[in-house]
């Protein structure tokens, strides 16, 4: 009886600590900065570097390439947040936003290297092939999905009337000229309040799923089942549980952890849905991708790491 009363409190404390010490300081500045970049149009300066390459690989507009960049650099749920803002400010279409959701929500490189690879898998340095596979699988999935299942609009316009470039086939149809707006106090205030609202929502979901994960200890389930449920619920505790499984094969353990991380956990999914709550994006392609990515990630990591020459020198 005492455990039933104390364990939820422990889970709440763990979730609140994770949110306050990790999520809040790492994501809030990016939320505010990205909001300002999108509202002013200044994000297009970054696009001048990356868009010429990304628009030739993926069927996205120049503005849409910003979501790819932020989704892979900043991790969950920054990609969804950027996509939602780009759609809300009519920089990209609803259809393009739904397509970008398919592959632009991933673990950040910092979390993958420092927490997953070094802290939990015990690598002294991350094998380059592991890094490439972990981020290459969703990119490849996005490329294949875009090539065979997504049809980009021939052209579209943003709210200011500036024409966006849209990549169809192998050619860039239109080169957009973007206008830059000055930052004023109402804009800054809106960005700050919107960012705090979003980060508070994320904190609520983190606390909720931390309580659920902590409640698992009441049932004394087999260790593999507990690890699987933890990975299904939340990425941090799931990574810890999967990496602690008594598996003799390092490639097998690495493949399991990477597969779990590619899914992200129901907590991350809830955060992303919350971020997208004010949009009308079609989430079916994203849900399908969340389910398929672990199935693709596991064999890819297992096959490429199984020969063994990469791993011994990395421990």
Buried (B, 14 or more C-beta within 10 A) or exposed (E): EEEEEEBBEBBBBBBBEBBEEBBBEBBBEBBBBBBBBBBBBBBBEBBEEBBBEBBEBBBBBBBBBBBBBBBBBBBBBBBBBBBBBBBBBBBBBBBBBBBBBBBBBBBBBEBBBEBBBBBBBEBEEBBEBBBEBBBEBBBBBBBEBBEEEBEBBEEBEBEEEBBBBBBBEEEBBBEBEBEEEEEEEEBBEBBBEBBBEBBEBBBBBBBBBBBBBBBBEEEEEEEEEBBBBBBBBBBBBBBBBBBEBEBEEBBBBBBBBBBBBBBBBBBBBBBBBBBBEEBEBBBEBBBEBBEBBBEBBBEBBBEBBBEEEBBEEBE
